[in-house]
């Protein structure tokens, strides 16, 4: 009855539903009037009865159809397995999650509202299907909110349009909780709207795809040095735990790809797959990235300042020295190239060095640097000459200079002392400490500087020795005149009075002076006499003076 009225309003007064509703109402009110007419004949009663029955049969065709709503409710169990439903349900569980940002919190609130609307729509639909609807209440007036009594019936007034929207106003349409077609349609719409609101929570795989795509390409994970390190047998030999890290990452990557290939995946599954992949990737890249901390200090040492490197660059350097220098230069250039590629953010990951490349470069550079060490400046010879200074000063030639006490200083002695001091300074520089101050590598002497200083020192020694030898010629001449001297009458006279003074003393003085002169000459001439025991010029001159005095 109420369905027919609603359909008539919707379809218009000329529609069959409006005609059927009016026909039933007319038959009903006519029959009702006849009941109170004692003069009514049986024929009239039977006729109105048949008309009312026929009209009711027609009205009964407008029964409430719950088929679609029932089917939807039956299918709703499947909706609980829908990823959309699971996504919303998962979000509602985060209502008390304090780690969410404002955007995420708003999403959770949205999900809660959608779930609430769905639950309400589902509850309403079940009320409709199970005829559990509440009775109608007055919508306005003094009785607003009160239940409409069953005694209210449609008016019987020929001036009232039975197909008007207000004709059944304040008539109880849910006396037994049964649903009208409008209730069913409203419940369907409410449920459909609730279903549609889930669409905004469709599983989003964009971030998962992006994480998967990070694996490929020149700057992808597959070309990251850490990934290549973990796949390198040489690296794995030293970092056995890297094998598990690469397995974990590859498994996470395959799992993520498999998730994308599945139907009906939830956001939780997608998010977990992404998190697993990102976590595995981060653990792999951070822990097994290429380390240049051992190579860089060796590169930064600036070996080119070291004396042993500068020795190899000398024009007269040996073939071996030049080959060692080239090997070092090549190894250094390669090491610098690898470090530059490692640190330059513009270099694709595929071109960045692996740990094995760095380790190999380190080994080659270390070996090349060690290969330069044999060409370190050698100071053994010059040190030996410097240490010999005390012995050198014992040389008779050195003593000759000291005995002369010349002013200005003897040039040979001055040359020697300067060469000696220069040599000592080079030795101190070589040892890294000059006058208490550290000597930088670039200021330490090369082999050529040391060799030149040694040559100057040796030349100064030679000049000193050559230019300051003891001259025994005058002494020798006088000593050689002994036979002639003894032929002199004076000597003969003295010899004849050798037992008397002063002849005795004069002869003894002459003999002593001559013996002393011959002894000095013998030392001078004897190759076995050490230089420091040979006669000085002063000794020779004194001996000559003594001899001449004795002769005189």
C-alpha positions as CSV (number, residue, x, y, z in Angstrom):
1,X,0.0,0.0,0.0
2,X,2.7,2.5,1.0
3,X,4.9,1.3,-1.8
4,X,2.2,1.9,-4.4
5,X,1.7,5.4,-3.0
6,X,5.4,6.2,-3.2
7,X,5.6,4.9,-6.7
8,X,2.7,6.9,-7.8
9,X,4.3,10.1,-6.5
10,X,7.5,9.2,-8.2
11,X,5.9,8.2,-11.6
12,X,3.0,10.8,-11.7
13,X,-0.8,10.8,-11.2
14,X,-1.4,9.2,-14.6
15,X,0.9,6.2,-13.8
16,X,-0.6,2.8,-13.2
17,X,0.8,2.8,-9.7
18,X,-1.1,6.1,-8.9
19,X,-4.3,4.7,-10.5
20,X,-4.0,1.4,-8.6
21,X,-3.5,3.3,-5.3
22,X,-6.5,5.6,-5.9
23,X,-8.6,2.6,-6.9
24,X,-7.8,0.8,-3.7
25,X,-8.4,3.9,-1.6
26,X,-11.8,4.5,-3.3
27,X,-12.9,0.9,-2.8
28,X,-11.7,0.9,0.8
29,X,-13.6,4.1,1.8
30,X,-16.7,3.0,-0.1
31,X,-16.8,-0.3,1.6
32,X,-16.2,1.4,5.0
33,X,-19.2,3.7,4.4
34,X,-21.4,0.8,3.3
35,X,-20.6,-1.0,6.6
36,X,-22.4,1.8,8.4
37,X,-25.4,1.9,6.0
38,X,-28.1,-0.4,7.3
39,X,-30.1,0.1,4.1
40,X,-27.4,-1.5,2.0
41,X,-28.4,-4.4,-0.1
42,X,-26.6,-7.7,-0.3
43,X,-25.9,-7.0,-3.9
44,X,-24.3,-3.7,-3.0
45,X,-22.2,-5.3,-0.3
46,X,-21.0,-8.1,-2.5
47,X,-20.1,-5.8,-5.3
48,X,-18.1,-3.5,-3.0
49,X,-16.5,-6.5,-1.4
50,X,-15.4,-7.9,-4.8
51,X,-14.1,-4.4,-5.8
52,X,-12.1,-4.1,-2.5
53,X,-10.6,-7.7,-2.9
54,X,-9.7,-7.0,-6.5
55,X,-8.2,-3.6,-5.6
56,X,-6.2,-5.2,-2.8
57,X,-4.9,-7.9,-5.1
58,X,-3.6,-5.2,-7.4
59,X,-2.0,-3.3,-4.5
60,X,-0.3,-6.5,-3.2
61,X,1.7,-6.5,-6.5
62,X,3.6,-3.6,-5.0
63,X,5.2,-5.7,-2.3
64,X,8.6,-4.8,-1.0
65,X,11.4,-6.4,-3.1
66,X,14.5,-7.2,-0.9
67,X,16.2,-9.5,-3.4
68,X,19.0,-7.1,-4.3
69,X,19.6,-6.1,-0.8
70,X,19.6,-9.7,0.4
71,X,22.1,-10.6,-2.3
72,X,24.3,-7.7,-1.3
73,X,24.3,-8.8,2.3
74,X,25.1,-12.3,1.3
75,X,28.0,-11.0,-0.7
76,X,29.2,-8.8,2.1
77,X,31.1,-11.6,3.7
78,X,33.3,-11.7,0.6
79,X,33.9,-7.9,1.0
80,X,35.5,-8.6,4.3
81,X,38.3,-10.3,2.3
82,X,38.6,-7.4,-0.1
83,X,41.9,-5.5,0.2
84,X,39.9,-2.2,0.5
85,X,38.2,-3.5,3.6
86,X,41.4,-4.8,5.0
87,X,43.2,-1.6,4.3
88,X,40.6,0.4,6.2
89,X,40.5,-2.0,9.0
90,X,44.3,-1.9,9.4
91,X,44.2,1.9,9.5
92,X,41.6,2.0,12.2
93,X,44.0,0.0,14.5
94,X,46.4,3.0,14.4
95,X,44.0,5.4,16.2
96,X,46.3,5.6,19.2
97,X,49.6,5.6,17.2
98,X,51.5,8.7,18.4
99,X,54.2,8.3,15.8
100,X,51.9,9.3,12.9
101,X,52.3,12.8,11.3
102,X,49.3,15.1,10.7
103,X,48.6,13.7,7.2
104,X,48.7,10.1,8.4
105,X,46.4,10.9,11.3
106,X,43.9,12.5,8.9
107,X,44.0,9.3,6.9
108,X,43.3,7.2,10.0
109,X,40.4,9.5,10.9
110,X,39.0,9.1,7.4
111,X,39.3,5.3,7.7
112,X,37.5,5.3,11.0
113,X,34.6,7.4,9.5
114,X,34.4,5.1,6.5
115,X,34.3,2.0,8.7
116,X,31.7,3.6,10.9
117,X,29.5,4.5,7.9
118,X,29.9,1.0,6.6
119,X,28.9,-0.6,9.9
120,X,25.9,1.7,10.2
121,X,24.8,0.9,6.6
122,X,25.3,-2.8,7.3
123,X,23.2,-2.6,10.5
124,X,20.5,-0.7,8.7
125,X,20.3,-3.2,5.9
126,X,20.0,-6.1,8.3
127,X,17.1,-4.2,10.1
128,X,15.4,-3.8,6.8
129,X,15.8,-7.4,5.8
130,X,14.8,-8.7,9.2
131,X,11.7,-6.3,9.5
132,X,13.2,-4.7,12.6
133,X,12.5,-1.1,11.6
134,X,11.3,1.3,14.3
135,X,7.8,2.7,14.1
136,X,7.4,6.1,12.6
137,X,7.3,9.2,14.8
138,X,5.9,12.7,14.3
139,X,8.4,14.9,12.4
140,X,7.0,18.2,13.7
141,X,4.4,19.8,15.9
142,X,3.7,19.4,19.6
143,X,4.0,15.6,19.3
144,X,7.3,15.7,17.5
145,X,9.3,12.6,18.2
146,X,6.4,10.7,19.5
147,X,5.3,7.4,17.9
148,X,2.5,7.8,15.4
149,X,-0.5,5.7,16.6
150,X,-2.0,2.9,14.5
151,X,-5.4,4.6,14.8
152,X,-4.4,7.3,12.3
153,X,-5.9,6.4,8.9
154,X,-5.9,8.2,5.6
155,X,-8.7,10.7,5.2
156,X,-11.8,10.2,3.1
157,X,-12.2,13.5,1.4
158,X,-13.0,13.9,-2.3
159,X,-11.2,17.2,-2.2
160,X,-7.9,15.6,-1.1
161,X,-5.6,14.3,-3.8
162,X,-4.7,10.8,-2.7
163,X,-1.6,10.8,-4.9
164,X,-0.2,13.9,-3.2
165,X,3.1,13.5,-1.2
166,X,1.4,14.5,2.1
167,X,-1.6,12.2,1.7
168,X,-0.1,9.5,4.0
169,X,1.7,12.0,6.3
170,X,1.5,11.0,9.9
171,X,0.2,7.5,9.0
172,X,2.1,4.7,10.6
173,X,3.9,2.9,7.8
174,X,6.0,0.6,10.0
175,X,3.4,-0.9,12.3
176,X,5.2,-4.3,12.4
177,X,8.7,-3.1,11.6
178,X,8.3,-4.3,8.0
179,X,10.4,-2.5,5.4
180,X,8.9,-0.4,2.6
181,X,10.5,-0.4,-0.8
182,X,11.9,3.1,0.0
183,X,13.6,1.6,3.1
184,X,15.1,-1.1,0.9
185,X,16.2,1.4,-1.7
186,X,17.6,3.7,1.0
187,X,19.4,0.8,2.6
188,X,20.8,-0.2,-0.8
189,X,22.0,3.4,-1.5
190,X,23.5,3.7,2.0
191,X,25.3,0.4,1.6
192,X,26.5,1.3,-1.9
193,X,27.7,4.6,-0.8
194,X,29.6,2.9,2.1
195,X,31.2,0.5,-0.4
196,X,32.2,3.4,-2.7
197,X,33.8,5.3,0.2
198,X,36.3,2.4,0.5
199,X,37.6,3.1,-3.0
200,X,39.8,6.0,-1.6
201,X,41.7,3.3,0.3
202,X,42.7,1.3,-2.7
203,X,46.1,-0.3,-2.2
204,X,48.8,2.1,-3.4
205,X,51.8,0.3,-4.8
206,X,53.7,3.4,-6.1
207,X,56.2,3.5,-3.3
208,X,56.8,-0.2,-3.5
209,X,57.4,0.0,-7.2
210,X,59.8,2.9,-6.7
211,X,61.7,0.9,-4.2
212,X,61.9,-2.0,-6.6
213,X,63.0,0.2,-9.4
214,X,65.9,1.5,-7.3
215,X,67.6,-1.9,-7.8
216,X,68.1,-1.4,-11.6
217,X,70.1,1.0,-13.7
218,X,73.6,2.6,-13.6
219,X,72.7,4.3,-10.2
220,X,70.6,1.4,-8.9
221,X,71.4,-0.9,-6.0
222,X,72.6,-3.7,-8.4
223,X,75.5,-1.3,-9.3
224,X,76.1,0.1,-5.8
225,X,79.6,-0.8,-4.7
226,X,78.2,-2.3,-1.5
227,X,76.0,-4.7,-3.5
228,X,78.9,-5.6,-5.8
229,X,81.2,-6.0,-2.7
230,X,78.7,-8.5,-1.2
231,X,78.8,-10.5,-4.5
232,X,82.6,-10.5,-4.7
233,X,84.2,-13.8,-3.6
234,X,87.3,-11.9,-2.6
235,X,85.3,-9.6,-0.4
236,X,83.2,-12.4,1.0
237,X,86.4,-14.2,2.1
238,X,87.0,-11.4,4.5
239,X,83.4,-10.4,5.3
240,X,81.5,-13.7,5.6
241,X,78.4,-12.0,7.1
242,X,77.9,-10.1,3.8
243,X,76.6,-13.3,2.3
244,X,73.6,-13.3,4.6
245,X,73.0,-9.6,3.9
246,X,72.9,-10.1,0.1
247,X,70.6,-13.1,0.5
248,X,68.3,-11.1,2.7
249,X,68.2,-8.3,0.2
250,X,67.7,-10.5,-2.8
251,X,64.9,-12.4,-1.0
252,X,63.2,-9.1,0.0
253,X,63.5,-7.9,-3.6
254,X,61.9,-11.1,-5.0
255,X,59.2,-11.0,-2.3
256,X,58.4,-7.4,-3.3
257,X,58.1,-8.3,-7.0
258,X,55.9,-11.3,-6.1
259,X,53.6,-9.0,-4.1
260,X,53.0,-6.8,-7.1
261,X,52.1,-9.9,-9.2
262,X,49.4,-10.9,-6.8
263,X,45.7,-10.0,-7.0
264,X,43.9,-8.5,-4.0
265,X,47.0,-7.4,-2.1
266,X,46.4,-5.2,0.9
267,X,48.2,-2.0,1.8
268,X,49.7,-3.7,4.8
269,X,51.3,-6.4,2.6
270,X,52.6,-3.7,0.3
271,X,54.0,-1.6,3.1
272,X,55.6,-4.5,4.8
273,X,57.2,-5.6,1.5
274,X,58.5,-2.1,1.0
275,X,59.8,-1.8,4.5
276,X,61.6,-5.2,4.3
277,X,63.2,-4.2,1.0
278,X,64.2,-0.8,2.2
279,X,65.6,-2.2,5.5
280,X,67.5,-4.9,3.7
281,X,68.9,-2.4,1.2
282,X,69.9,0.1,3.9
283,X,71.6,-2.6,6.0
284,X,73.5,-3.9,2.9
285,X,74.6,-0.5,1.6
286,X,75.6,1.0,4.9
287,X,77.5,-1.9,6.3
288,X,79.3,-3.2,3.2
289,X,80.0,0.1,1.4
290,X,83.5,0.6,0.0
291,X,85.9,2.0,2.6
292,X,88.7,4.3,1.5
293,X,90.0,5.1,5.0
294,X,93.1,3.0,4.6
295,X,93.9,4.1,1.0
296,X,93.3,7.9,1.5
297,X,96.0,8.5,4.1
298,X,98.6,6.8,1.9
299,X,97.6,8.9,-1.0
300,X,97.7,12.1,1.2
301,X,101.2,11.3,2.4
302,X,102.7,13.4,-0.4
303,X,105.7,11.0,-0.9
304,X,106.9,13.3,-3.7
305,X,108.4,15.4,-1.0
306,X,110.4,12.5,0.4
307,X,114.1,12.4,-0.4
308,X,113.9,8.9,-1.7
309,X,111.3,10.0,-4.3
310,X,113.3,13.1,-5.3
311,X,116.4,10.9,-5.7
312,X,114.5,8.9,-8.3
313,X,113.8,12.0,-10.3
314,X,117.4,13.1,-10.5
315,X,118.8,13.3,-14.1
316,X,121.5,10.8,-13.2
317,X,119.1,8.4,-11.5
318,X,119.5,4.8,-12.3
319,X,117.2,2.8,-14.6
320,X,115.9,1.0,-11.5
321,X,115.2,4.2,-9.7
322,X,113.3,5.6,-12.7
323,X,111.3,2.4,-13.0
324,X,110.4,2.6,-9.3
325,X,109.3,6.2,-9.6
326,X,107.1,5.4,-12.6
327,X,105.5,2.5,-10.8
328,X,104.8,4.7,-7.8
329,X,103.4,7.6,-10.0
330,X,101.1,5.2,-11.9
331,X,99.9,3.5,-8.6
332,X,99.3,6.9,-7.0
333,X,97.4,8.2,-10.1
334,X,95.2,5.1,-10.1
335,X,94.5,5.4,-6.3
336,X,93.6,9.1,-6.7
337,X,91.3,8.2,-9.6
338,X,89.5,5.6,-7.5
339,X,89.1,8.0,-4.5
340,X,87.7,10.7,-6.8
341,X,85.2,8.3,-8.3
342,X,84.2,7.1,-4.8
343,X,83.6,10.6,-3.4
344,X,82.2,12.4,-6.5
345,X,78.4,12.4,-6.3
346,X,78.1,12.9,-10.0
347,X,79.8,9.6,-10.8
348,X,77.2,6.8,-11.4
349,X,77.3,4.0,-8.9
350,X,78.3,1.6,-11.7
351,X,81.6,3.4,-12.1
352,X,82.4,3.7,-8.4
353,X,85.1,1.3,-7.1
354,X,84.5,-1.9,-5.1
355,X,86.4,-2.7,-2.0
356,X,88.5,-5.2,-3.9
357,X,89.6,-2.4,-6.3
358,X,90.5,-0.1,-3.4
359,X,92.4,-2.9,-1.6
360,X,94.3,-3.8,-4.8
361,X,95.1,-0.1,-5.3
362,X,96.3,0.1,-1.7
363,X,98.5,-3.0,-2.1
364,X,100.0,-1.7,-5.3
365,X,100.6,1.8,-3.9
366,X,102.1,0.4,-0.7
367,X,104.4,-1.9,-2.7
368,X,105.4,1.0,-5.0
369,X,106.2,3.2,-2.0
370,X,108.2,0.5,-0.5
371,X,109.9,0.1,-3.9
372,X,111.2,3.7,-3.5
373,X,112.7,3.1,-0.1
374,X,116.0,1.5,-1.4
375,X,116.6,4.9,-3.0
376,X,116.6,6.7,0.3
377,X,119.5,9.1,0.8
378,X,122.4,7.2,2.2
379,X,124.6,9.1,4.6
380,X,127.0,6.3,5.8
381,X,130.0,7.6,3.9
382,X,129.6,11.2,4.8
383,X,128.7,10.3,8.4
384,X,131.9,8.3,8.5
385,X,133.9,11.3,7.3
386,X,132.3,13.6,9.8
387,X,132.9,11.1,12.6
388,X,136.6,11.0,11.5
389,X,137.1,14.7,12.3
390,X,138.8,14.1,15.6
391,X,141.2,11.7,13.9
392,X,141.7,14.0,11.0
393,X,142.7,16.8,13.3
394,X,145.6,14.6,14.5
395,X,147.1,14.7,11.0
396,X,150.4,16.5,11.0
397,X,149.2,18.8,8.3
398,X,146.3,19.9,10.5
399,X,148.7,20.5,13.4
400,X,151.0,22.5,11.1
401,X,148.1,24.9,10.4
402,X,147.3,25.1,14.1
403,X,151.0,25.7,15.0
404,X,151.2,28.6,12.6
405,X,148.3,30.5,14.2
406,X,147.7,32.4,11.1
407,X,145.6,35.5,10.8
408,X,143.4,35.6,8.8
409,X,142.5,31.9,9.2
410,X,144.2,29.5,6.9
411,X,142.0,29.1,3.8
412,X,142.5,25.3,3.7
413,X,141.4,25.1,7.3
414,X,138.5,27.5,6.6
415,X,137.4,25.4,3.6
416,X,137.6,22.2,5.6
417,X,135.6,23.6,8.6
418,X,132.9,24.9,6.3
419,X,132.6,21.6,4.4
420,X,132.5,19.8,7.7
421,X,129.7,22.0,9.1
422,X,127.8,21.7,5.8
423,X,128.1,17.9,6.0
424,X,126.9,17.9,9.6
425,X,123.9,20.1,8.7
426,X,122.9,17.8,5.9
427,X,123.1,14.8,8.3
428,X,120.9,16.6,10.8
429,X,118.4,17.4,8.1
430,X,118.4,13.9,6.9
431,X,117.7,12.7,10.5
432,X,114.8,15.2,10.6
433,X,116.0,17.5,13.3
434,X,118.1,20.7,12.8
435,X,118.8,23.0,15.8
436,X,116.0,21.4,17.7
437,X,113.5,22.0,14.9
438,X,111.7,19.3,12.9
439,X,112.8,19.3,9.3
440,X,110.0,18.7,6.7
441,X,110.5,16.0,4.2
442,X,110.8,18.4,1.3
443,X,113.9,20.0,3.0
444,X,115.7,16.8,3.7
445,X,118.8,16.2,1.4
446,X,118.8,14.2,-1.7
447,X,121.6,11.7,-2.5
448,X,123.1,14.2,-4.9
449,X,123.3,16.9,-2.2
450,X,124.9,14.5,0.2
451,X,127.3,13.2,-2.5
452,X,128.2,16.8,-3.4
453,X,128.8,17.7,0.2
454,X,130.9,14.5,0.7
455,X,133.0,15.5,-2.4
456,X,133.5,19.0,-1.0
457,X,134.5,17.6,2.3
458,X,137.0,15.2,0.8
459,X,138.4,17.9,-1.4
460,X,138.8,20.2,1.5
461,X,140.7,17.4,3.4
462,X,142.9,16.8,0.4
463,X,143.7,20.4,-0.1
464,X,144.5,20.8,3.6
465,X,146.8,17.8,3.5
466,X,148.4,18.7,0.2
467,X,149.0,22.3,1.0
468,X,150.3,21.9,4.6
469,X,152.7,19.1,4.5
470,X,155.9,19.2,6.7
471,X,158.9,20.4,4.7
472,X,162.1,18.6,5.8
473,X,164.3,19.7,3.0
474,X,166.3,22.2,5.0
475,X,166.6,19.8,7.9
476,X,167.7,17.0,5.6
477,X,170.3,19.2,4.0
478,X,171.8,20.1,7.3
479,X,171.7,16.6,8.5
480,X,173.3,15.4,5.3
481,X,176.2,17.8,5.9
482,X,177.3,15.8,9.0
483,X,180.4,14.3,7.3
484,X,181.5,17.5,5.8
485,X,180.9,19.3,9.1
486,X,183.0,16.8,11.0
487,X,185.9,17.6,8.7
488,X,185.9,21.2,9.8
489,X,188.9,22.2,12.0
490,X,186.5,23.4,14.6
491,X,184.9,20.0,14.9
492,X,188.4,18.3,15.0
493,X,189.5,20.7,17.7
494,X,186.4,20.0,19.7
495,X,186.8,16.3,19.2
496,X,190.4,16.5,20.3
497,X,189.2,18.1,23.6
498,X,186.1,16.0,23.9
499,X,186.8,15.2,27.5
500,X,187.1,18.8,28.4
501,X,184.6,21.6,28.6
502,X,183.1,23.3,26.7
503,X,184.0,20.9,23.9
504,X,182.5,18.0,25.7
505,X,179.1,19.8,26.1
506,X,179.2,21.2,22.5
507,X,179.8,17.8,21.0
508,X,177.0,16.3,23.0
509,X,174.7,19.1,22.0
510,X,175.6,18.6,18.4
511,X,175.1,14.8,18.6
512,X,171.7,15.2,20.3
513,X,170.6,17.8,17.7
514,X,171.8,15.6,14.9
515,X,170.1,12.4,16.3
516,X,166.9,14.3,16.8
517,X,167.0,15.6,13.2
518,X,167.7,12.1,11.9
519,X,164.9,10.6,14.0
520,X,162.5,13.2,12.6
521,X,163.7,12.5,9.1
522,X,163.3,8.7,9.6
523,X,159.7,9.2,10.8
524,X,159.0,11.4,7.9
525,X,160.4,8.9,5.4
526,X,159.2,5.7,7.0
527,X,155.9,4.7,5.3
528,X,154.9,2.7,8.4
529,X,154.9,5.8,10.6
530,X,151.3,6.9,11.2
531,X,150.6,10.4,9.9
532,X,149.8,11.6,13.4
533,X,153.3,10.5,14.5
534,X,155.1,12.2,11.7
535,X,157.0,15.4,12.5
536,X,155.2,18.7,12.4
537,X,156.7,21.7,10.7
538,X,157.4,23.2,14.1
539,X,159.2,20.1,15.2
540,X,161.3,20.1,12.1
541,X,162.0,23.8,12.3
542,X,162.9,23.5,16.0
543,X,165.1,20.6,15.2
544,X,166.8,22.6,12.4
545,X,167.3,25.6,14.7
546,X,168.7,23.3,17.4
547,X,171.1,21.7,14.9
548,X,172.2,24.9,13.5
549,X,172.7,26.3,17.0
550,X,174.7,23.2,18.0
551,X,176.8,23.6,14.9
552,X,177.3,27.2,15.6
